[in-house]
Amino acid sequence: MTSPELHHISIVVRDLDAALDFYAGVLGLPQRDDRPATEVRGAWLDLRDHQLHLIEGEPPPARGQHFALHVAELDPVRERLAGLGVEVSEPVRVGDARQSFLQDPSGNHVELHESAG
């Protein structure tokens, strides 16, 4: 058996519209139109070969859970987000990589990850 591959990440957001403004509008993730109709409000977004699923509800308390978005160059991304009013932590070096963290409107933590050159 080959090892499994990531298909999607699903996170709970308090306000779907605010989450879409953030993930699609601010971070630039394209919204998909193939989400099946369910009783729960939600949206699917593209993350290149993977997906981010937003599910409207009450997010669980933060206990270190997060997901990481790979960025080619961390500094310009941080500057752009700061210009849009998003609080982004100062970069921290972890091994050869650099990372910064931010929160979405529901308080979900997102890592911006820059790999070593």
DSSP file (Angstrom, degrees, kcal/mol; ACC not computed):
  #  RESIDUE AA STRUCTURE BP1 BP2  ACC     N-H-->O    O-->H-N    N-H-->O    O-->H-N    TCO  KAPPA ALPHA  PHI   PSI    X-CA   Y-CA   Z-CA
    1    1 A M              0   0    0      0, 0.0     2,-0.2     0, 0.0     0, 0.0   0.000 360.0 360.0 360.0 133.7    0.0    0.0    0.0
    2    2 A T        -     0   0    0      1,-0.1     3,-0.1     3,-0.0     0, 0.0  -0.499 360.0 -93.6 -79.0 155.7    1.3    3.5   -0.8
    3    3 A S        -     0   0    0     -2,-0.2    -1,-0.1     1,-0.1     0, 0.0  -0.391  48.0-100.5 -69.8 147.8    1.2    6.1    1.9
    4    4 A P        -     0   0    0      0, 0.0     2,-0.4     0, 0.0    -1,-0.1  -0.227  31.8-140.4 -65.5 157.0   -1.9    8.3    1.9
    5    5 A E        -     0   0    0     -3,-0.1     2,-0.1     0, 0.0    -3,-0.0  -0.932  26.1 -99.8-118.8 144.1   -1.8   11.8    0.5
    6    6 A L        +     0   0    0     -2,-0.4     3,-0.1     1,-0.2     0, 0.0  -0.396  38.8 173.2 -61.8 132.1   -3.4   14.8    2.0
    7    7 A H        -     0   0    0      1,-0.4    44,-1.3    -2,-0.1     2,-0.3   0.784  59.6 -17.2-104.2 -52.4   -6.7   15.7    0.2
    8    8 A H  E     -a   51   0A   0     42,-0.2     2,-0.4    44,-0.0    -1,-0.4  -0.987  46.1-135.8-153.3 162.4   -8.1   18.5    2.4
    9    9 A I  E     -a   52   0A   0     42,-2.2    44,-3.6    -2,-0.3     2,-0.5  -0.963  22.7-158.0-115.1 136.8   -8.0   20.3    5.7
   10   10 A S  E     +a   53   0A   0     -2,-0.4     2,-0.3    42,-0.2    44,-0.2  -0.974  12.9 177.8-119.9 129.0  -11.3   21.2    7.3
   11   11 A I  E     -a   54   0A   0     42,-2.7    44,-2.5    -2,-0.5     2,-0.4  -0.941  26.7-123.7-128.3 153.1  -11.6   24.0    9.9
   12   12 A V  E     -a   55   0A   0     -2,-0.3     2,-0.4    42,-0.2    44,-0.2  -0.806  27.9-172.4 -96.2 133.4  -14.6   25.4   11.8
   13   13 A V  E     -a   56   0A   0     42,-2.7    44,-2.5    -2,-0.4     3,-0.2  -0.965  25.0-141.3-127.1 142.8  -15.3   29.1   11.5
   14   14 A R  S    S+     0   0    0     -2,-0.4     2,-0.5     1,-0.3    -1,-0.1   0.906  95.3  28.2 -66.9 -42.6  -17.9   31.2   13.4
   15   15 A D     >  -     0   0    0      1,-0.1     4,-2.4    41,-0.1    -1,-0.3  -0.942  65.6-163.6-129.0 106.9  -18.9   33.4   10.4
   16   16 A L  H  > S+     0   0    0     -2,-0.5     4,-2.7     1,-0.2     5,-0.2   0.884  91.3  52.3 -60.0 -41.2  -18.6   31.8    6.9
   17   17 A D  H  > S+     0   0    0      1,-0.2     4,-2.3     2,-0.2    -1,-0.2   0.921 111.2  46.2 -64.0 -43.3  -18.8   35.2    5.1
   18   18 A A  H  > S+     0   0    0      2,-0.2     4,-1.9     1,-0.2    -1,-0.2   0.892 112.7  51.6 -64.3 -38.9  -16.0   36.7    7.2
   19   19 A A  H  X S+     0   0    0     -4,-2.4     4,-3.3     2,-0.2     5,-0.4   0.905 109.9  48.7 -64.5 -41.3  -13.9   33.5    6.7
   20   20 A L  H  X>S+     0   0    0     -4,-2.7     4,-2.0     1,-0.2     5,-1.5   0.900 108.6  53.5 -65.6 -39.8  -14.5   33.7    2.9
   21   21 A D  I  <>S+     0   0    0     -4,-2.3     5,-1.4     3,-0.2    -1,-0.2   0.908 116.6  40.3 -57.8 -40.3  -13.5   37.4    2.9
   22   22 A F  I  X>S+     0   0    0     -4,-1.9     5,-2.5     3,-0.2     4,-0.7   0.972 122.8  34.8 -73.8 -56.6  -10.3   36.4    4.7
   23   23 A Y  I  <5S+     0   0    0     -4,-3.3     6,-2.6     3,-0.2    -3,-0.2   0.895 133.1  26.8 -72.3 -40.8   -9.3   33.2    2.9
   24   24 A A  I  <5S+     0   0    0     -4,-2.0     4,-0.4    -5,-0.4    -3,-0.2   0.911 131.6  35.9 -85.6 -47.4  -10.5   34.1   -0.6
   25   25 A G  I  4<S+     0   0    0     -5,-1.5    -3,-0.2    -4,-0.2    -2,-0.1   0.949 130.5  25.0 -74.1 -50.3  -10.2   37.9   -0.4
   26   26 A V  I  <<S+     0   0    0     -5,-1.4    -3,-0.2    -4,-0.7    -4,-0.1   0.934 133.3  32.9 -83.3 -49.7   -7.1   38.4    1.7
   27   27 A L  S   <S-     0   0    0     -5,-2.5    -3,-0.2    -6,-0.1    -4,-0.2   0.646 101.0-128.9 -86.1 -14.2   -5.1   35.2    1.2
   28   28 A G        +     0   0    0     -4,-0.4    -4,-0.2    -6,-0.3    -3,-0.1   0.729  46.3 159.4  80.0  22.7   -6.3   34.7   -2.4
   29   29 A L        -     0   0    0     -6,-2.6    -1,-0.2     1,-0.1     2,-0.1  -0.686  41.8-122.1 -80.3 126.5   -7.5   31.1   -2.2
   30   30 A P        -     0   0    0      0, 0.0    16,-3.0     0, 0.0     2,-0.3  -0.437  22.5-124.8 -69.1 136.9  -10.0   30.4   -5.1
   31   31 A Q  B     -B   45   0A   0     14,-0.2    14,-0.3    -2,-0.1     2,-0.2  -0.642  21.1-136.8 -82.3 138.7  -13.4   29.2   -4.0
   32   32 A R        -     0   0    0     12,-3.3    12,-0.4    -2,-0.3     3,-0.2  -0.553   6.2-154.0 -89.0 157.3  -14.6   25.9   -5.5
   33   33 A D  S    S+     0   0    0     -2,-0.2    -1,-0.1     1,-0.1    12,-0.0   0.197  76.9  83.1-115.1  15.5  -18.1   25.4   -6.8
   34   34 A D        +     0   0    0     10,-0.1    -1,-0.1     2,-0.1    -2,-0.0   0.205  52.5 127.1-106.7  17.0  -18.4   21.6   -6.3
   35   35 A R        -     0   0    0     -3,-0.2     3,-0.1     9,-0.1     2,-0.1  -0.599  61.4-123.9 -73.0 127.0  -19.3   21.5   -2.6
   36   36 A P        -     0   0    0      0, 0.0     2,-0.3     0, 0.0    -1,-0.1  -0.377  30.0 -97.6 -69.9 151.4  -22.5   19.4   -2.2
   37   37 A A        +     0   0    0     -2,-0.1     2,-0.3     2,-0.0     4,-0.1  -0.512  54.9 162.8 -68.9 130.0  -25.5   21.0   -0.5
   38   38 A T        -     0   0    0      2,-0.3     4,-0.1    -2,-0.3    -3,-0.0  -0.850  53.2-103.1-137.6 174.9  -25.7   20.0    3.2
   39   39 A E  S    S+     0   0    0     -2,-0.3     2,-0.4     2,-0.1    -2,-0.0   0.684 102.6  75.6 -73.9 -17.6  -27.6   21.3    6.2
   40   40 A V  S    S-     0   0    0      1,-0.0    -2,-0.3    15,-0.0     2,-0.1  -0.818  86.7-122.1 -99.5 131.2  -24.4   23.0    7.5
   41   41 A R        +     0   0    0     -2,-0.4    15,-2.7    15,-0.2     2,-0.3  -0.464  52.6 133.2 -68.2 140.9  -23.1   26.2    5.8
   42   42 A G  E     - C   0  55A   0     13,-0.2     2,-0.3    -2,-0.1    13,-0.2  -0.979  37.7-142.2-171.6 177.0  -19.6   25.8    4.4
   43   43 A A  E     - C   0  54A   0     11,-2.0    11,-3.2    -2,-0.3     2,-0.4  -0.986  11.6-137.1-152.4 152.1  -17.3   26.5    1.5
   44   44 A W  E     - C   0  53A   0    -12,-0.4   -12,-3.3    -2,-0.3     2,-0.3  -0.942  20.8-171.1-114.2 137.2  -14.5   24.7   -0.2
   45   45 A L  E     -BC  31  52A   0      7,-2.6     7,-2.4    -2,-0.4     2,-0.4  -0.916  23.6-113.1-125.3 151.6  -11.3   26.5   -1.4
   46   46 A D  E     - C   0  51A   0    -16,-3.0     5,-0.3    -2,-0.3     2,-0.2  -0.681  21.9-178.0 -86.8 137.0   -8.4   25.4   -3.5
   47   47 A L  E >   - C   0  50A   0      3,-3.0     3,-2.0    -2,-0.4     2,-0.4  -0.649  61.4 -91.1-124.8  69.9   -4.9   25.0   -2.0
   48   48 A R  T 3  S+     0   0    0      1,-0.3    -1,-0.3    -2,-0.2     0, 0.0  -0.432 112.4   1.7  54.4-109.5   -3.2   24.0   -5.2
   49   49 A D  T 3  S+     0   0    0     -2,-0.4    -1,-0.3    -3,-0.1     2,-0.2   0.426 136.5  51.3 -84.5   2.8   -3.4   20.2   -5.2
   50   50 A H  E <  S- C   0  47A   0     -3,-2.0    -3,-3.0   -42,-0.0     2,-0.3  -0.640  76.1-125.6-128.0-177.3   -5.3   20.2   -2.0
   51   51 A Q  E     -aC   8  46A   0    -44,-1.3   -42,-2.2    -5,-0.3     2,-0.5  -0.953   0.9-146.4-135.1 154.0   -8.4   21.9   -0.5
   52   52 A L  E     -aC   9  45A   0     -7,-2.4    -7,-2.6    -2,-0.3     2,-0.5  -0.991  19.4-158.3-115.8 121.8   -9.4   23.9    2.5
   53   53 A H  E     -aC  10  44A   0    -44,-3.6   -42,-2.7    -2,-0.5     2,-0.5  -0.894   0.7-157.5-103.2 125.8  -12.9   23.2    3.8
   54   54 A L  E     -aC  11  43A   0    -11,-3.2   -11,-2.0    -2,-0.5     2,-0.5  -0.901   9.1-171.7-101.9 126.6  -14.6   25.9    5.9
   55   55 A I  E     -aC  12  42A   0    -44,-2.5   -42,-2.7    -2,-0.5     2,-0.3  -0.979  22.0-128.3-120.6 123.8  -17.5   24.7    8.1
   56   56 A E  E     +a   13   0A   0    -15,-2.7     2,-0.3    -2,-0.5   -42,-0.2  -0.563  63.2  86.7 -76.6 129.8  -19.6   27.2    9.9
   57   57 A G  S    S-     0   0    0    -44,-2.5    -2,-0.0    -2,-0.3   -17,-0.0  -0.950  85.5 -44.9 173.9-160.8  -19.9   26.5   13.7
   58   58 A E        -     0   0    0     -2,-0.3   -45,-0.1   -44,-0.0   -46,-0.0  -0.873  58.0-131.3 -99.4 114.0  -18.2   27.2   16.9
   59   59 A P        -     0   0    0      0, 0.0     3,-0.1     0, 0.0   -46,-0.1  -0.274  24.9-110.1 -62.4 147.4  -14.4   26.6   16.6
   60   60 A P        -     0   0    0      0, 0.0     3,-0.1     0, 0.0   -48,-0.0  -0.331  47.1 -80.6 -70.3 160.2  -12.8   24.5   19.3
   61   61 A P        -     0   0    0      0, 0.0     2,-0.3     0, 0.0    46,-0.0  -0.313  54.4 -99.2 -59.8 145.2  -10.4   26.1   21.8
   62   62 A A        +     0   0    0      1,-0.1     4,-0.1    -3,-0.1    46,-0.0  -0.523  50.0 162.0 -69.6 125.7   -6.9   26.7   20.5
   63   63 A R  S    S-     0   0    0     -2,-0.3    -1,-0.1    -3,-0.1     3,-0.1  -0.135  76.9 -69.5-134.7  35.6   -4.6   24.0   21.7
   64   64 A G  S    S+     0   0    0      1,-0.3     2,-0.1     0, 0.0    -2,-0.1   0.312  89.2 141.7  94.9  -9.3   -1.7   24.5   19.3
   65   65 A Q        +     0   0    0     45,-0.0    44,-0.5     2,-0.0    -1,-0.3  -0.420  19.2 137.2 -68.9 142.5   -3.6   23.2   16.3
   66   66 A H  E     -d  109   0B   0     42,-0.1     2,-0.3    -3,-0.1    44,-0.2  -0.959  42.1-129.3-165.0 170.9   -2.9   25.1   13.0
   67   67 A F  E     -d  110   0B   0     42,-1.1    44,-2.8    -2,-0.3     2,-0.4  -0.952  23.1-131.0-129.9 158.3   -2.2   24.5    9.4
   68   68 A A  E     -d  111   0B   0     -2,-0.3     2,-0.5    42,-0.2    44,-0.2  -0.880   7.2-156.3-115.6 138.5    0.7   25.9    7.4
   69   69 A L  E     -d  112   0B   0     42,-3.2    44,-2.7    -2,-0.4     2,-0.4  -0.957  22.5-132.3-108.8 123.9    0.7   27.7    4.0
   70   70 A H  E     -d  113   0B   0     -2,-0.5     2,-0.4    42,-0.2    44,-0.2  -0.604  26.1-173.3 -76.2 130.8    4.0   27.5    2.1
   71   71 A V        -     0   0    0     42,-2.8    44,-0.4    -2,-0.4     3,-0.2  -0.964  26.8-139.8-123.8 143.9    5.1   30.9    0.8
   72   72 A A  S    S+     0   0    0     -2,-0.4     2,-0.4     1,-0.3    -1,-0.1   0.918  96.2  17.3 -67.4 -43.1    8.1   31.5   -1.5
   73   73 A E     >  -     0   0    0      1,-0.1     4,-1.0    41,-0.1    -1,-0.3  -0.961  66.1-164.9-135.8 115.4    9.1   34.7    0.3
   74   74 A L  H  > S+     0   0    0     -2,-0.4     4,-2.7    -3,-0.2     5,-0.2   0.895  80.8  60.2 -68.1 -44.2    7.8   35.4    3.8
   75   75 A D  H  > S+     0   0    0      1,-0.2     4,-2.5     2,-0.2     5,-0.2   0.905 105.1  45.7 -59.7 -48.3    8.7   39.1    4.2
   76   76 A P  H  > S+     0   0    0      0, 0.0     4,-2.3     0, 0.0    -1,-0.2   0.880 113.8  50.8 -63.5 -34.7    6.7   40.4    1.2
   77   77 A V  H  X S+     0   0    0     -4,-1.0     4,-2.6     2,-0.2     5,-0.2   0.932 110.7  48.6 -66.2 -44.7    3.6   38.3    2.3
   78   78 A R  H  X S+     0   0    0     -4,-2.7     4,-2.7     1,-0.2     5,-0.2   0.916 112.0  49.7 -59.9 -43.6    3.9   39.7    5.8
   79   79 A E  H  X S+     0   0    0     -4,-2.5     4,-2.0    -5,-0.2    -1,-0.2   0.907 111.4  48.2 -63.0 -42.8    4.1   43.2    4.5
   80   80 A R  H  X S+     0   0    0     -4,-2.3     4,-0.8     2,-0.2    -2,-0.2   0.930 114.0  46.4 -63.7 -45.5    1.1   42.8    2.2
   81   81 A L  H ><>S+     0   0    0     -4,-2.6     5,-2.6     1,-0.2     3,-0.8   0.905 110.8  52.0 -65.1 -41.6   -1.0   41.3    5.0
   82   82 A A  H ><5S+     0   0    0     -4,-2.7     3,-1.7     1,-0.3    -1,-0.2   0.888 105.5  56.5 -61.2 -38.1    0.0   44.0    7.5
   83   83 A G  H 3<5S+     0   0    0     -4,-2.0    -1,-0.3     1,-0.3    -2,-0.2   0.744 105.8  51.3 -63.9 -23.0   -1.0   46.6    4.9
   84   84 A L  T <<5S-     0   0    0     -4,-0.8    -1,-0.3    -3,-0.8    -2,-0.2   0.353 126.2-102.7 -93.7   3.8   -4.4   44.9    4.9
   85   85 A G  T < 5S+     0   0    0     -3,-1.7     2,-0.5     1,-0.3    -3,-0.2   0.601  74.0 142.4  88.2  11.5   -4.6   45.2    8.7
   86   86 A V      < -     0   0    0     -5,-2.6     2,-0.5    -6,-0.1    -1,-0.3  -0.748  49.9-130.8 -88.4 128.7   -3.8   41.5    9.5
   87   87 A E        -     0   0    0     -2,-0.5    16,-0.5    16,-0.2     2,-0.4  -0.691  30.4-179.9 -79.8 123.2   -1.6   40.9   12.5
   88   88 A V        -     0   0    0     -2,-0.5    14,-0.2    14,-0.1    -6,-0.0  -0.989  25.7-119.0-126.5 131.9    1.3   38.6   11.6
   89   89 A S        -     0   0    0     12,-2.9     3,-0.1    -2,-0.4   -11,-0.0  -0.202  38.2 -91.0 -65.6 159.0    3.9   37.5   14.1
   90   90 A E        -     0   0    0      1,-0.1    11,-0.2    10,-0.1    -1,-0.1  -0.407  57.1 -91.3 -62.8 146.4    7.6   38.3   13.6
   91   91 A P        -     0   0    0      0, 0.0     2,-0.4     0, 0.0     9,-0.2  -0.317  39.3-159.0 -63.7 144.3    9.4   35.6   11.7
   92   92 A V  E     -E   99   0B   0      7,-2.5     7,-2.2    -3,-0.1     2,-0.5  -0.981  15.1-129.6-122.0 136.5   11.0   32.8   13.7
   93   93 A R  E     -E   98   0B   0     -2,-0.4     2,-0.5     5,-0.2     5,-0.2  -0.762  23.4-178.0 -88.1 128.2   13.8   30.6   12.3
   94   94 A V  E >   -E   97   0B   0      3,-2.5     3,-2.0    -2,-0.5     2,-0.3  -0.930  66.3 -51.4-125.6 103.6   13.2   26.9   12.8
   95   95 A G  T 3  S-     0   0    0     -2,-0.5     0, 0.0     1,-0.3     0, 0.0  -0.539 121.7 -23.8  63.9-127.6   16.1   25.0   11.4
   96   96 A D  T 3  S+     0   0    0     -2,-0.3    -1,-0.3    -3,-0.1    21,-0.2   0.480 126.8  83.6 -91.5  -4.1   16.6   26.4    7.8
   97   97 A A  E <   -E   94   0B   0     -3,-2.0    -3,-2.5    19,-0.1     2,-0.4  -0.520  64.6-145.3 -97.6 164.5   13.0   27.5    7.5
   98   98 A R  E     -EF  93 114B   0     16,-2.5    16,-3.2    -5,-0.2     2,-0.3  -0.967  18.5-176.7-125.7 146.8   11.3   30.7    8.7
   99   99 A Q  E     -EF  92 113B   0     -7,-2.2    -7,-2.5    -2,-0.4     2,-0.3  -0.998  12.4-174.9-145.9 148.7    7.7   30.9    9.9
  100  100 A S  E     - F   0 112B   0     12,-1.8    12,-3.2    -2,-0.3     2,-0.3  -0.927  17.6-140.6-133.0 158.7    5.2   33.5   11.1
  101  101 A F  E     + F   0 111B   0     -2,-0.3   -12,-2.9    10,-0.2     2,-0.3  -0.911  19.9 169.1-124.8 151.1    1.7   33.0   12.5
  102  102 A L  E     - F   0 110B   0      8,-2.1     8,-2.8    -2,-0.3     2,-0.4  -0.905  25.4-124.6-144.7 171.8   -1.6   34.8   12.1
  103  103 A Q  E     - F   0 109B   0    -16,-0.5     6,-0.2    -2,-0.3   -16,-0.2  -0.953  15.6-132.2-123.7 144.7   -5.2   34.2   13.0
  104  104 A D    >   -     0   0    0      4,-2.3     3,-2.2    -2,-0.4   -85,-0.1  -0.302  47.3 -85.8 -80.1 176.4   -8.3   34.1   10.9
  105  105 A P  T 3  S+     0   0    0      0, 0.0    -1,-0.1     0, 0.0   -86,-0.1   0.708 131.3  51.5 -59.8 -19.0  -11.4   36.0   12.0
  106  106 A S  T 3  S-     0   0    0      2,-0.1   -94,-0.0   -91,-0.1   -87,-0.0   0.436 122.2-103.7 -95.0  -0.9  -12.5   32.9   14.1
  107  107 A G    <   +     0   0    0     -3,-2.2     2,-0.2     1,-0.3   -94,-0.1   0.501  68.7 150.3  91.4   4.6   -9.2   32.7   15.9
  108  108 A N        -     0   0    0    -96,-0.1    -4,-2.3     1,-0.1     2,-0.3  -0.525  46.5-122.4 -69.2 136.6   -7.9   29.7   13.9
  109  109 A H  E     -dF  66 103B   0    -44,-0.5   -42,-1.1    -6,-0.2     2,-0.4  -0.650  27.2-171.1 -87.7 136.7   -4.1   29.8   13.7
  110  110 A V  E     -dF  67 102B   0     -8,-2.8    -8,-2.1    -2,-0.3     2,-0.4  -0.994  10.2-148.9-127.5 128.8   -2.4   29.8   10.3
  111  111 A E  E     -dF  68 101B   0    -44,-2.8   -42,-3.2    -2,-0.4     2,-0.6  -0.809   3.4-150.4 -95.9 136.7    1.4   29.4    9.8
  112  112 A L  E     -dF  69 100B   0    -12,-3.2   -12,-1.8    -2,-0.4     2,-0.5  -0.954  22.8-163.8-101.2 119.5    3.2   31.1    6.9
  113  113 A H  E     -dF  70  99B   0    -44,-2.7   -42,-2.8    -2,-0.6     2,-0.6  -0.919  14.9-171.4-117.4 120.6    6.1   28.8    6.2
  114  114 A E  E     - F   0  98B   0    -16,-3.2   -16,-2.5    -2,-0.5   -42,-0.1  -0.948  19.3-144.9-109.8 116.8    9.1   29.8    4.1
  115  115 A S        -     0   0    0     -2,-0.6   -18,-0.1   -44,-0.4     2,-0.0  -0.324  35.1 -80.4 -74.8 161.9   11.5   26.9    3.3
  116  116 A A              0   0    0      1,-0.2    -1,-0.1    -2,-0.0   -19,-0.1  -0.351 360.0 360.0 -62.1 142.3   15.2   27.3    3.1
  117  117 A G              0   0    0    -21,-0.2    -1,-0.2    -3,-0.1   -20,-0.1   0.459 360.0 360.0 -55.3 360.0   16.4   28.7   -0.2
